[in-house]
Each structure stands twice: as C-alpha cells, then as structure tokens.
C-alpha cells in the first residue's frame, strides 16, 4: 500500500532570490528526511546573512515598483496563482505529506485551507481599507493603507503549505515584497509554491525564499530593510524572535505554542464528543498548535473515557495517522510518556513501539497514547508534548475545570463539549483563549475570521490572518485636505 508519493531521487533545492533559483553563498546544505521512512528526500542551502542580504536587496527593488501597481492588477496575478495551485493540488499535497509525515488527506486539507487565505487576499481588492470623511466645513480627512515594503515570514514544520499561505498572499496583495524562510525540516513544498508564484507572473523579488536554520532566522530578524516579520513556532522561539525584532524598532507578530484544553461535561453528546476528542489529539499526529492535548473531565466520565480509549485504539498508522517529524521528536515523546507514568499517571493506551505500516518500518511512528488520572503537578499536563498524546485530568465541577484552564500560561484555544447552551456560553465567556470551540475539537476559525491566540501563545498585536493581517502588513496614512477658504470658517476649519 502506497501512503504517500516520495521523490525517486533526493531533490536538490535552491533559494529563490530576484526571481532566480540560486545556491547558497557558502555551499553548505541541510538534508531533508521523510518521517515516513527516515530516508533523505532532498536538501536545501544552509543560508547565512549573505543570502538574506541578496534576497532583501532584490525584494527592496521589487517593492518600490510593486507598491505602485494597483491592487486590482496585483490580485489578477494571485487569481492565476490560485488556479495553478488547484491544478497542482495533488503533487503539492503529496510533497507536504512526504516531508511533514502527514497523511495525504491531512496535507491536502492544509493546502485547501491555504487556498482559503488566498481567496481572502483576493477579496481585498473590493474592501475599503481606508476611508474619507468631511470633518469640518471644507476640510476632509482621509485614511489609506500603505505597504511596509520588504516583509518576511518564518514558518514551522507542521504545515508546509498552509502556514506560509497564512502570510505571503495577503502581504504581497497589500503591496509588499515577501521573503519566506520555511522550516529546514519541510522546505521542499515551499519551493513548489515559489514555482507557482513565478508561473503566475509575479515580478522578480516580490516573492523570495531563503532556506536554512538559525543563522538565516537571525539574519532576517536583524536586517534593517525588513520592516515586519511574522513567525509561527514554539513559544520559546516565538518570544526570542519577537524580542529580537522589536529591539530594532520593527514590527513582529509571533505565534507560539499551546496546551489546549477540552472541557467535557456529563451532558456532552456521546458520539460528537468521542469523534471530537480523538480527532483533535490524533489529527496530524498531534503535531499542530490546535491539537487538544489536555482533556478535563467534569464529574462521572468513566463510560465516555472508555469509549474514547477504544476509538483511539482503532486508529491505523499510515492510513489514519501520519508519522512524527523526526527521530529526536519521537524519542522525546517516548520519554515524556514514561515520565508521566513515573509521576503517577495511569497509562490507558500505550502507543510506543507500534506496528508500523508495511514498507515504512524505518519511519518515526507513535500510536495514539492516553494518560488518565493525571494531576496538574505533572509535566504531561503543563508541557506542550506535540504528539498524539492525550492527558486526562478529572475534576468535580465546571468551575474547577475553568480554574485549571486559566492556570496555563498559554492562551491559544479551548473547547467545551456539552449539549446545553447555557454551559457553552458560561465557558466561552470565561476562558482566556484566542479561539474557543463548542463541540468542536479543533476550533480553527474560517476566513474572514482571523487566526490567533492569547497570553504566551502570541507575542505582538493582531492576528495572522483576516483583518489582523491587514494591520500587520501595512501602516495607516492620514491625509487632511482643504481646497478653498470657507466664508463661515471657524476654528475647526
């Protein structure tokens, strides 16, 4: 059974600078391995400041001309990009699955969610993001959105197509030139997106790709011509990137990690809850910031928890759930599970040493794992494990559940499973998370509603998509105008 199309020979990928595919300045490269097999499927340049300098210079030249292009003409190119992306949906999806360890269905869903952001960007041509008002006799005030110039995005391994498309379609449509630094673990899909941007006709330098690790990230943070930077990743790195960029008096929005809570009350509808809980913690092998890794069971929940365990037990590795991104992450997760058991959690479902899909035995596999009867003193309840591991804490009352949710430093998402509207509203009004779900395990807003968390899940103002993205990638200019002296002028005119 073929789960994903892997490249026949390793792909030697390059940076995209000034509309051309270029090798890195040093010649050093980073290997890309598929989580499915641990085989090398490609390599990319290990870029340094010299590569970022070249990309920024090309982007600066492009931005000066691109901002003069009317937005309706910019969107015509984005229409073409969308058409090409839909045409190549399957190869892009297989690429994302191959390098991130997703199932093809999950990868395809990520690409389609990215296309939804593209469609939001296309709508900007018909939105009045400024405005004019006669504020006094003969005096008008006007506001208009101006592009920042050169902007950049640093994206994580778990969504090779979707998270980059959270950023660059909106940024370039608003008149900026964009430099993408994808995760060095999943860089190949970004190059496919770059090829489609070239094919769509975007001018050289409007969209650039610089590959690499920490040196490339630091160079983007420090470059004086990069006016704003978007980041998605762990909280530790998000905080560091935000502090580094803003120390240079430049703009940053950095989305960090999460410890999302699912609050399950006794009146929850059985089938909806089982599907929602299991889908949330095993989807994308738990490697997403929206995965609900902590379930707070209120009251008598034994029957429901037993059913969740059995549902998770039936998940098939390969067809239903993909692999862990790399061997180091797999070993870390296995250690986290053992530490939870040592600290007193009850192991209801052990996913370690699972039977791998035939032909993929060398991949990084961890089956769904459930830790029950955990306490808030355990590391498994407070640490973002980032894998298909569900921790269950039991409480007596809904207010206890809300207190536990409030105690976490993260504020990305929380969900409640209930059949009562008053309970749903009570929870939704009290949780301090950027995104809230009612009977939904993965409460990702659909566009135009924007994506973004709270507390230590976000550093900076605004959100990454929707209207928040307009704030991120533009600045507001105010123009006050008077054409003639009014005979009845007063101090206001």
C-alpha positions as CSV (number, residue, x, y, z in Angstrom):
1,X,0.0,0.0,0.0
2,X,1.4,3.4,-1.0
3,X,0.7,6.0,1.6
4,X,2.5,9.0,0.0
5,X,4.5,9.6,-3.1
6,X,8.1,10.0,-2.2
7,X,10.6,11.6,-4.7
8,X,12.6,9.0,-6.6
9,X,15.9,10.8,-6.0
10,X,16.7,13.5,-3.5
11,X,15.7,16.9,-4.6
12,X,18.5,19.5,-4.6
13,X,16.5,22.6,-3.8
14,X,17.8,26.2,-4.0
15,X,16.9,29.7,-2.7
16,X,14.6,31.9,-4.7
17,X,16.2,35.3,-5.0
18,X,15.3,38.0,-7.5
19,X,13.2,35.6,-9.5
20,X,16.0,33.1,-9.9
21,X,16.9,29.8,-8.1
22,X,20.3,30.2,-6.5
23,X,22.7,28.1,-4.4
24,X,23.6,29.4,-1.0
25,X,26.6,31.6,-0.6
26,X,28.6,29.0,1.5
27,X,27.7,25.9,-0.5
28,X,26.7,24.1,2.7
29,X,23.4,22.2,2.6
30,X,20.9,20.7,5.0
31,X,19.4,17.3,4.4
32,X,15.7,16.7,4.4
33,X,14.4,13.4,5.6
34,X,10.9,12.0,5.3
35,X,9.3,11.0,8.6
36,X,7.7,8.0,6.8
37,X,11.0,6.3,6.0
38,X,13.8,8.4,7.5
39,X,15.3,8.4,4.0
40,X,16.9,11.6,2.6
41,X,14.4,13.1,0.1
42,X,16.2,16.4,-0.5
43,X,18.5,19.1,0.6
44,X,18.5,22.9,0.8
45,X,21.1,25.6,1.2
46,X,22.2,26.5,4.8
47,X,21.8,30.2,4.2
48,X,23.6,32.9,6.0
49,X,23.5,36.7,6.2
50,X,24.9,37.0,2.7
51,X,21.9,35.1,1.3
52,X,19.5,37.2,3.3
53,X,21.3,40.4,2.1
54,X,20.8,39.3,-1.5
55,X,17.2,38.5,-1.0
56,X,16.5,41.7,0.8
57,X,18.2,43.8,-1.8
58,X,16.2,42.2,-4.6
59,X,13.0,42.5,-2.6
60,X,13.6,46.2,-1.8
61,X,14.0,47.0,-5.5
62,X,10.9,45.0,-6.3
63,X,8.8,46.5,-3.5
64,X,9.4,50.1,-4.8
65,X,7.8,49.2,-8.1
66,X,5.2,46.7,-6.8
67,X,3.6,49.2,-4.4
68,X,2.8,51.4,-7.5
69,X,0.8,48.6,-9.1
70,X,-3.0,49.0,-8.5
71,X,-4.4,46.4,-6.2
72,X,-6.8,45.1,-8.8
73,X,-3.8,44.3,-11.0
74,X,-1.9,42.6,-8.1
75,X,-4.9,40.4,-7.5
76,X,-5.0,39.2,-11.1
77,X,-1.7,37.5,-10.5
78,X,-3.0,36.0,-7.3
79,X,-6.0,34.6,-9.2
80,X,-3.6,32.9,-11.5
81,X,-1.6,31.5,-8.6
82,X,-4.8,30.1,-7.1
83,X,-5.7,28.4,-10.4
84,X,-2.2,26.9,-10.7
85,X,-2.4,25.7,-7.0
86,X,-5.7,24.0,-7.6
87,X,-4.3,22.4,-10.8
88,X,-1.3,21.0,-8.8
89,X,-3.2,20.2,-5.7
90,X,-2.2,16.6,-5.6
91,X,1.6,17.0,-6.1
92,X,1.7,19.8,-3.6
93,X,-0.3,17.7,-1.1
94,X,2.0,14.7,-1.6
95,X,5.1,16.9,-1.1
96,X,3.7,18.3,2.2
97,X,2.8,14.8,3.4
98,X,6.2,13.3,2.4
99,X,8.3,15.9,4.3
100,X,6.0,16.5,7.3
101,X,4.8,13.0,7.9
102,X,1.1,13.8,7.4
103,X,-1.5,11.6,5.7
104,X,-2.2,12.8,2.2
105,X,-5.7,13.8,3.2
106,X,-4.3,16.0,6.0
107,X,-1.8,17.6,3.7
108,X,-4.5,18.2,1.1
109,X,-6.7,19.8,3.8
110,X,-3.8,22.1,4.7
111,X,-3.3,23.2,1.1
112,X,-7.1,23.9,0.8
113,X,-7.0,26.0,4.0
114,X,-4.1,27.9,2.5
115,X,-6.2,28.5,-0.7
116,X,-8.9,29.9,1.6
117,X,-6.5,32.5,2.7
118,X,-5.6,33.3,-0.9
119,X,-9.3,33.8,-1.5
120,X,-9.5,36.2,1.4
121,X,-6.5,38.1,-0.1
122,X,-8.3,38.3,-3.4
123,X,-11.2,39.9,-1.6
124,X,-9.0,42.8,-0.5
125,X,-9.4,44.5,-3.9
126,X,-13.1,45.0,-3.1
127,X,-12.6,46.1,0.5
128,X,-12.3,49.8,1.6
129,X,-9.4,49.5,4.0
130,X,-9.3,53.3,4.2
131,X,-12.0,56.0,4.2
132,X,-12.8,59.7,3.7
133,X,-14.9,62.0,5.9
134,X,-15.7,65.7,5.7
135,X,-14.7,66.6,9.3
136,X,-15.4,70.3,9.1
137,X,-16.5,72.9,6.6
138,X,-14.4,72.5,3.5
139,X,-12.0,70.1,5.3
140,X,-11.8,66.3,4.6
141,X,-9.7,63.7,6.4
142,X,-8.7,60.5,4.5
143,X,-7.0,57.4,5.6
144,X,-5.3,54.9,3.4
145,X,-3.3,51.7,3.9
146,X,0.3,51.8,2.7
147,X,2.6,48.7,2.3
148,X,5.5,48.4,4.6
149,X,8.0,47.5,1.8
150,X,10.0,44.3,2.5
151,X,8.5,41.9,5.0
152,X,9.3,38.3,6.0
153,X,7.8,35.2,7.4
154,X,9.3,32.3,9.3
155,X,7.2,29.1,9.3
156,X,7.2,25.8,11.2
157,X,7.4,22.2,10.1
158,X,3.9,21.0,10.8
159,X,2.1,22.8,7.9
160,X,4.5,23.2,4.9
161,X,1.9,24.8,2.6
162,X,-0.8,26.3,4.9
163,X,1.2,28.4,7.3
164,X,3.3,30.1,4.6
165,X,0.0,30.9,2.8
166,X,-1.3,32.4,6.0
167,X,1.2,35.2,5.4
168,X,2.5,35.9,1.9
169,X,-0.7,36.1,-0.2
170,X,-2.1,38.8,2.0
171,X,1.3,40.6,2.3
172,X,2.0,40.7,-1.4
173,X,-1.6,41.7,-2.3
174,X,-1.2,44.7,0.0
175,X,1.8,45.8,-2.0
176,X,4.8,44.3,-0.1
177,X,7.6,42.1,-1.2
178,X,7.8,39.0,0.9
179,X,10.7,36.8,2.0
180,X,9.8,33.3,3.2
181,X,12.1,31.2,5.5
182,X,10.4,27.8,5.8
183,X,11.4,25.2,8.4
184,X,14.5,23.4,7.2
185,X,12.6,20.2,8.0
186,X,10.0,20.8,5.4
187,X,11.4,23.2,2.8
188,X,10.5,21.4,-0.5
189,X,6.8,22.3,-0.6
190,X,7.7,26.0,-0.2
191,X,9.8,25.7,-3.4
192,X,6.7,24.3,-5.2
193,X,4.8,27.3,-4.0
194,X,7.6,29.5,-5.3
195,X,7.5,27.9,-8.7
196,X,3.8,28.6,-8.9
197,X,4.3,32.2,-7.9
198,X,6.8,32.6,-10.8
199,X,4.4,30.9,-13.2
200,X,1.6,33.2,-12.1
201,X,3.7,36.1,-13.2
202,X,4.7,37.8,-10.0
203,X,7.7,40.1,-10.7
204,X,11.2,39.0,-9.6
205,X,11.8,39.8,-6.0
206,X,8.2,40.2,-4.9
207,X,8.3,36.7,-3.5
208,X,11.6,35.2,-2.3
209,X,12.6,32.0,-0.4
210,X,15.7,31.8,1.8
211,X,16.3,28.3,3.3
212,X,18.4,27.5,6.3
213,X,18.5,27.2,10.1
214,X,19.2,29.5,13.0
215,X,21.7,31.8,11.1
216,X,19.0,32.5,8.5
217,X,16.4,33.3,11.1
218,X,18.8,35.6,13.0
219,X,19.7,37.4,9.7
220,X,16.1,38.0,8.9
221,X,15.4,39.3,12.5
222,X,18.3,41.7,12.2
223,X,18.1,43.0,8.7
224,X,17.3,46.7,8.6
225,X,15.3,46.6,5.4
226,X,12.8,44.0,6.7
227,X,10.1,46.2,8.1
228,X,7.9,43.4,9.6
229,X,8.2,39.7,10.4
230,X,5.6,37.0,11.0
231,X,6.6,33.9,12.9
232,X,4.8,30.6,13.8
233,X,6.5,28.1,16.1
234,X,7.2,27.2,19.7
235,X,6.7,29.7,22.5
236,X,10.3,29.8,23.4
237,X,11.5,30.7,19.9
238,X,8.5,33.0,19.3
239,X,9.4,35.1,22.4
240,X,13.0,35.2,21.3
241,X,12.2,36.3,17.7
242,X,9.7,38.9,18.9
243,X,12.2,40.4,21.3
244,X,15.0,40.4,18.7
245,X,12.9,42.1,16.0
246,X,11.2,44.7,18.2
247,X,14.6,45.6,19.8
248,X,15.4,47.0,16.3
249,X,12.1,49.1,16.5
250,X,10.5,46.9,13.8
251,X,7.2,45.1,13.7
252,X,6.7,41.5,14.6
253,X,3.8,39.1,15.2
254,X,5.0,35.8,16.6
255,X,2.6,32.9,17.3
256,X,3.8,30.4,19.9
257,X,2.8,27.1,21.4
258,X,-0.2,25.9,23.2
259,X,-1.7,23.5,25.8
260,X,-5.2,23.4,24.5
261,X,-8.0,22.2,26.8
262,X,-11.0,20.1,26.1
263,X,-13.6,20.5,28.8
264,X,-16.0,17.6,28.8
265,X,-19.1,17.8,31.0
266,X,-21.5,15.0,31.8
267,X,-24.3,16.1,29.4
268,X,-22.0,16.0,26.4
269,X,-23.4,14.2,23.4
270,X,-21.5,10.9,23.2
271,X,-20.7,10.4,19.6
272,X,-19.8,14.1,18.9
273,X,-17.5,14.1,21.9
274,X,-15.7,10.9,21.1
275,X,-15.1,11.9,17.5
276,X,-14.1,15.5,18.5
277,X,-11.7,14.4,21.2
278,X,-9.9,11.7,19.3
279,X,-9.8,13.7,16.1
280,X,-8.3,16.6,17.9
281,X,-5.4,14.8,19.6
282,X,-4.5,12.3,16.8
283,X,-5.0,14.6,13.8
284,X,-1.7,15.4,12.2
285,X,-0.2,13.0,14.8
286,X,-0.9,15.7,17.4
287,X,1.7,18.0,15.7
288,X,-0.3,21.1,15.5
289,X,-0.8,24.1,17.8
290,X,-4.6,23.5,17.7
291,X,-4.3,19.9,19.0
292,X,-6.2,19.4,22.3
293,X,-3.7,17.6,24.4
294,X,-5.4,18.0,27.8
295,X,-8.9,16.8,28.5
296,X,-10.6,18.0,31.6
297,X,-13.4,15.5,32.5
298,X,-16.0,17.0,34.8
299,X,-17.9,14.6,37.0
300,X,-18.6,11.0,36.2
301,X,-17.0,10.4,32.8
302,X,-15.8,6.7,33.0
303,X,-18.0,5.5,30.2
304,X,-17.1,8.3,27.9
305,X,-13.4,8.0,28.6
306,X,-13.6,4.2,28.0
307,X,-15.2,4.9,24.6
308,X,-12.5,7.5,23.7
309,X,-9.8,4.9,24.5
310,X,-11.4,2.3,22.2
311,X,-11.9,4.8,19.4
312,X,-8.2,5.9,19.7
313,X,-7.1,2.2,19.7
314,X,-8.7,1.7,16.3
315,X,-6.7,4.4,14.6
316,X,-4.4,2.9,11.9
317,X,-0.9,4.2,11.5
318,X,-0.4,5.3,7.9
319,X,-4.0,5.5,6.5
320,X,-5.5,7.3,9.5
321,X,-2.5,9.0,11.2
322,X,0.9,10.0,10.0
323,X,4.4,9.9,11.4
324,X,6.4,12.0,13.9
325,X,8.6,14.6,12.2
326,X,12.0,13.2,13.2
327,X,13.6,10.6,15.4
328,X,14.6,13.1,18.0
329,X,11.0,14.2,18.5
330,X,9.9,10.6,18.7
331,X,12.4,9.8,21.4
332,X,11.4,12.9,23.3
333,X,7.7,11.9,23.2
334,X,8.5,8.4,24.4
335,X,10.4,9.9,27.3
336,X,7.6,12.2,28.1
337,X,5.2,9.3,28.3
338,X,7.4,7.3,30.6
339,X,7.9,10.4,32.8
340,X,4.2,10.8,33.2
341,X,3.8,7.1,34.2
342,X,6.6,7.5,36.7
343,X,4.9,10.6,38.1
344,X,1.7,8.6,38.7
345,X,-0.5,8.9,35.6
346,X,-2.4,5.8,34.5
347,X,-1.4,4.6,31.0
348,X,-4.8,3.7,29.4
349,X,-3.4,3.4,25.9
350,X,0.3,2.9,25.1
351,X,1.4,3.9,21.6
352,X,5.1,3.2,22.0
353,X,6.6,0.5,19.8
354,X,3.6,0.2,17.5
355,X,3.4,-1.9,14.4
356,X,4.5,0.3,11.5
357,X,2.8,0.2,8.1
358,X,4.3,-2.4,5.8
359,X,7.2,-0.9,3.8
360,X,7.6,2.1,6.2
361,X,9.1,0.3,9.2
362,X,12.0,2.7,9.5
363,X,9.7,5.7,9.9
364,X,9.0,7.7,13.1
365,X,5.9,6.0,14.4
366,X,4.0,6.6,17.6
367,X,0.4,5.3,18.0
368,X,-2.3,7.2,20.0
369,X,-1.5,7.3,23.7
370,X,-3.8,8.2,26.6
371,X,-2.7,9.2,30.1
372,X,-5.5,9.2,32.6
373,X,-5.9,10.3,36.3
374,X,-3.1,13.0,35.8
375,X,-2.7,15.9,38.1
376,X,-1.7,19.5,37.4
377,X,1.7,18.9,39.1
378,X,2.7,16.5,36.4
379,X,4.7,17.7,33.4
380,X,2.4,16.0,30.9
381,X,-0.4,18.4,32.0
382,X,1.6,21.6,31.6
383,X,4.1,20.9,28.8
384,X,3.2,21.0,25.1
385,X,4.1,17.5,24.1
386,X,3.3,18.0,20.4
387,X,2.4,14.4,19.6
388,X,-0.6,12.1,19.6
389,X,-0.8,12.0,23.4
390,X,-4.0,12.9,25.4
391,X,-3.7,13.6,29.1
392,X,-6.9,13.4,31.2
393,X,-7.4,15.3,34.4
394,X,-10.6,14.7,36.4
395,X,-12.4,17.4,38.4
396,X,-15.8,17.6,40.2
397,X,-17.2,20.9,38.9
398,X,-17.1,23.1,35.9
399,X,-15.6,26.0,37.8
400,X,-12.7,23.7,38.8
401,X,-12.2,22.9,35.1
402,X,-12.2,26.6,34.2
403,X,-9.7,27.3,37.0
404,X,-7.3,24.7,35.6
405,X,-7.7,26.2,32.1
406,X,-7.0,29.7,33.4
407,X,-3.8,28.5,35.2
408,X,-2.0,27.6,32.0
409,X,0.4,30.2,30.6
410,X,-0.9,29.5,27.1
411,X,-4.0,31.0,25.6
412,X,-4.3,29.5,22.1
413,X,-7.6,27.5,22.1
414,X,-10.1,25.8,24.4
415,X,-13.2,23.8,23.7
416,X,-16.2,22.6,25.7
417,X,-18.3,19.6,24.9
418,X,-21.9,19.9,26.1
419,X,-25.5,19.7,25.0
420,X,-26.5,22.8,27.0
421,X,-26.4,26.3,25.6
422,X,-26.0,27.9,29.0
423,X,-23.0,25.8,29.8
424,X,-21.4,26.6,26.4
425,X,-21.9,30.3,26.9
426,X,-20.6,30.1,30.5
427,X,-17.4,28.5,29.3
428,X,-17.0,30.7,26.2
429,X,-17.3,33.9,28.3
430,X,-14.7,32.8,30.9
431,X,-11.9,31.1,29.1
432,X,-8.9,33.4,28.2
433,X,-8.0,31.9,24.8
434,X,-7.9,33.5,21.4
435,X,-10.1,30.7,19.9
436,X,-13.0,28.8,21.5
437,X,-14.8,25.8,20.4
438,X,-18.3,24.4,21.3
439,X,-18.5,20.7,20.5
440,X,-15.5,21.2,18.1
441,X,-12.1,19.7,19.0
442,X,-10.1,21.9,16.6
443,X,-11.7,25.4,16.7
444,X,-9.9,27.0,13.8
445,X,-11.8,30.0,12.5
446,X,-12.7,30.1,8.9
447,X,-11.8,33.2,6.9
448,X,-12.5,36.1,7.2
449,X,-12.4,35.3,11.0
450,X,-8.7,35.5,11.9
451,X,-6.3,33.0,13.5
452,X,-4.5,34.0,16.7
453,X,-4.1,33.1,20.3
454,X,-3.6,34.9,23.6
455,X,-1.2,35.0,26.6
456,X,2.1,33.1,25.8
457,X,0.7,31.8,22.6
458,X,1.1,35.2,20.9
459,X,3.7,37.9,21.0
460,X,2.6,41.1,19.3
461,X,-0.7,42.7,18.4
462,X,-3.3,41.4,16.0
463,X,-3.8,38.1,14.3
464,X,-2.0,36.3,11.5
465,X,-5.0,36.1,9.1
466,X,-8.2,38.0,8.4
467,X,-8.4,41.7,9.3
468,X,-5.5,41.4,11.7
469,X,-3.2,40.6,8.8
470,X,-4.0,44.0,7.2
471,X,-2.8,45.7,10.3
472,X,0.3,43.5,10.4
473,X,1.5,44.2,6.8
474,X,0.5,47.9,6.3
475,X,0.7,51.2,8.0
476,X,-2.1,53.8,8.2
477,X,-1.6,57.2,6.4
478,X,-3.9,60.1,7.3
479,X,-4.4,63.0,4.8
480,X,-6.2,66.2,5.7
481,X,-7.3,68.4,2.8
482,X,-8.7,71.9,2.2
483,X,-9.2,73.4,-1.2
484,X,-10.8,76.8,-0.5
485,X,-11.4,79.3,2.3
486,X,-15.0,79.0,3.6
487,X,-16.9,82.3,4.3
488,X,-18.2,81.0,7.5
489,X,-14.9,79.4,8.7
490,X,-14.4,78.7,12.4
491,X,-11.6,77.4,14.4
492,X,-12.2,73.8,13.2
493,X,-11.5,74.8,9.6
